Amino acid sequence: MNAPRRTKPNGRRAWIVAALAMLAVAAYFWSAPEDRPPADKITVTLADFAGDAPSIIAYTQGFFREQGLEVAFKRNSTGVESLKNLLEGKADIATASEYPVVRAALDRSRFSPVEGSGFLVIGDMIYSNRSQRVIVRSDRKIRTAADLKGRRVGIPEGSTSIDYYLGNMLRQHGIAEADIKAISMALASLVPALEKGDIDAFIAWEPLVSEAKARLGERALVFPGNPLYSTSWLIVVREELAKRRPELLPKFLQAIKKAERFMQAHPDQATEAVSRHTGIDRQIVENTWKSLDFRLSLSQALIAAMEDEAKWLISTRRTDAQVVPDFLDYVRADPLRSVSPATVTIIK
């Protein structure tokens, strides 16, 4: 009679280690919340812009929590407001286009009177030359940018990227700024004003343009995007936080990176989550995403774009500054380099 087979010591040891690991994971999820390691609390200010989709997905799918982050959102109409919140110490992280970041680098007091309110860019979530669009009343015989002469054009109030977009578009078509009637308006007023005919056109970002087109139907025409201007949507952190808790930054970026992968793998679930969280119609969310390339990065092209915008602001006397800042001083690339080294192409 054969002797009973014995499990090899090494195999038994490996099985025991694996079982203990599984028990440890189960214990974490089954434990009461008070028994778990405390999450690091972070306040993030977001704008009503499609570029913030990765942040929303990271929140709704629990990716921030997986990284040990307890994120609280503060919603704003524009990235300008979000950046102001950051510089006033009301938020730890803000998302905004590159334009208000350039404005803040040129003239900090314009955004916040708080001394020492430094900031750093740690990532760029999108690339797009179709997120800012011009929508016009086609029933008023407006077909091209040249037809905007003498027309009332609504633009979002505050110093937003639309300022630069408009200036760039007019320059391309040989139109002086004085040739149009630019009307600064609250973001929520743009669509109703165009619908009522109080303005002939407006320039804004998604989802406002799609909402206006849906309301006006054949009475509205959307101009193609500007291939000479691309939008960024930056992740900006308080410099004080970057110095005091640098380990939080890669965690935040890791959650955003995972959200991007989720959006690619599960587009239906992702659009539904964003629609439910923001209250924006799902079809509009889907249409908007078609104009955006979600890819977490930090590129040399971003630095070049910021320099161009600073030069334009100085040349048009929209700032008292006379010197273009070194924008590399406002970028912290190491956190993203540790998460996604291939998408960091900044030369420093």
C-alpha positions, -999 to 999 in steps of 0.1 A, spaced: 0 0 0 14 34 -10 21 59 16 -2 90 15 13 118 -7 24 148 11 22 183 -1 56 197 -8 67 222 19 72 250 -7 38 245 -23 21 245 11 39 276 22 29 294 -11 -8 283 -5 -7 297 30 8 330 19 -19 334 -8 -47 325 16 -35 351 41 -32 377 14 -68 371 4 -80 372 39 -62 406 44 -80 420 13 -113 407 25 -108 420 60 -102 455 45 -134 455 26 -155 438 53 -142 460 81 -161 489 94 -151 522 78 -136 534 111 -112 505 110 -98 513 76 -68 537 71 -81 573 69 -83 587 34 -66 619 25 -92 646 19 -88 668 -12 -111 695 -25 -112 697 -63 -129 725 -82 -144 715 -116 -160 735 -144 -191 728 -165 -169 715 -193 -166 681 -209 -128 680 -203 -136 672 -167 -150 638 -176 -120 618 -163 -123 635 -129 -160 626 -127 -154 590 -138 -125 586 -113 -150 598 -86 -181 578 -96 -161 546 -102 -142 548 -69 -108 552 -85 -98 581 -62 -108 560 -32 -87 532 -44 -57 555 -42 -66 565 -6 -81 599 -16 -114 613 -4 -123 638 -30 -149 665 -26 -160 684 -57 -169 721 -60 -186 730 -92 -181 762 -111 -192 777 -144 -157 783 -157 -121 773 -152 -114 809 -143 -136 806 -112 -120 773 -103 -85 787 -105 -96 817 -83 -109 792 -57 -75 775 -58 -55 807 -54 -78 819 -26 -71 786 -7 -106 773 -11 -94 742 -31 -64 719 -33 -67 711 -70 -84 730 -98 -91 722 -135 -89 749 -161 -78 757 -196 -43 770 -201 -55 806 -207 -65 816 -172 -33 799 -160 -13 822 -183 -33 852 -170 -25 842 -134 12 838 -142 12 873 -157 -9 890 -131 -16 870 -99 -35 898 -82 -62 897 -110 -72 863 -96 -64 865 -59 -51 891 -35 -38 863 -13 0 865 -10 21 835 -17 -7 816 -34 15 797 -58 3 770 -82 17 742 -103 4 724 -134 8 686 -130 -12 673 -160 -32 681 -191 -63 659 -196 -73 667 -232 -63 678 -266 -88 694 -289 -92 721 -316 -129 716 -317 -140 722 -281 -145 760 -286 -170 767 -313 -188 796 -329 -226 792 -333 -246 817 -352 -282 825 -362 -281 812 -398 -315 828 -404 -297 862 -402 -276 854 -432 -244 846 -413 -224 819 -430 -187 827 -423 -166 846 -398 -165 876 -422 -203 879 -418 -198 887 -381 -189 923 -389 -213 946 -371 -230 917 -353 -236 911 -316 -214 882 -305 -218 868 -270 -188 857 -251 -185 843 -215 -178 869 -189 -144 868 -172 -110 862 -187 -116 829 -204 -99 811 -233 -127 825 -255 -109 858 -254 -79 844 -271 -100 822 -294 -120 852 -306 -89 873 -311 -72 845 -330 -102 840 -353 -106 877 -361 -69 880 -369 -71 850 -393 -100 866 -412 -86 902 -412 -113 915 -389 -106 942 -363 -120 937 -329 -139 970 -332 -158 956 -362 -179 933 -340 -200 940 -309 -186 916 -283 -210 912 -254 -197 897 -222 -224 876 -206 -230 851 -179 -224 815 -192 -260 805 -185 -274 835 -205 -257 826 -238 -281 800 -251 -313 818 -241 -299 851 -256 -292 834 -289 -326 817 -289 -344 850 -283 -324 868 -308 -307 892 -284 -274 882 -299 -265 870 -334 -238 845 -324 -219 833 -294 -185 816 -288 -183 790 -261 -173 754 -254 -193 722 -252 -219 713 -241 -233 748 -246 -229 748 -283 -247 715 -287 -275 727 -264 -280 758 -285 -280 738 -317 -306 714 -303 -329 743 -294 -326 763 -326 -323 735 -351 -321 747 -387 -320 783 -375 -284 778 -361 -251 771 -378 -220 759 -360 -187 769 -375 -159 743 -379 -132 743 -351 -101 764 -355 -72 741 -365 -47 768 -354 -59 768 -318 -60 737 -295 -75 736 -261 -59 721 -230 -76 712 -197 -51 714 -170 -48 699 -135 -35 727 -113 -24 722 -77 -16 745 -49 22 749 -46 19 745 -8 2 711 -12 28 700 -37 55 708 -12 38 695 19 22 663 5 40 654 -28 30 618 -25 -7 627 -31 -1 640 -67 8 606 -83 -22 591 -66 -45 617 -80 -30 612 -115 -31 574 -112 -69 577 -106 -73 600 -137 -53 576 -158 -75 547 -148 -106 568 -155 -93 574 -191 -88 536 -196 -124 530 -183 -138 556 -207 -121 538 -236 -131 503 -225 -167 512 -214 -179 543 -233 -216 536 -227 -211 533 -189 -188 563 -188 -212 586 -207 -241 574 -186 -221 581 -154 -211 616 -165 -247 624 -177 -261 613 -144 -236 632 -123 -238 665 -143 -274 664 -154 -263 669 -191 -283 650 -217 -264 617 -225 -266 623 -262 -249 657 -258 -222 641 -237 -216 615 -264 -214 642 -291 -191 663 -271 -166 635 -265 -162 631 -302 -145 665 -303 -120 657 -275 -89 635 -272 -86 624 -236 -50 617 -230 -32 626 -198 0 644 -207 25 672 -203 39 683 -237 63 709 -250 34 720 -273 16 731 -241 45 753 -231 46 768 -266 9 776 -266 11 793 -232 40 814 -245 20 824 -276 -10 834 -254 12 855 -231 27 873 -261 -7 881 -274 -19 894 -240 11 916 -238 9 929 -274 -28 937 -270 -23 954 -237 -46 931 -218 -20 929 -190 5 953 -175 32 927 -177 59 932 -202 79 899 -200 67 864 -210 71 842 -180 91 810 -180 62 786 -179 84 757 -170 86 773 -135 48 766 -133 50 730 -142 58 700 -120 64 670 -143 77 644 -119 43 631 -106 30 624 -141 64 610 -152 61 584 -124 26 574 -136 29 578 -174 64 586 -185 57 582 -223 32 611 -222 56 636 -207 75 653 -235 84 686 -218 120 696 -224 135 709 -191 
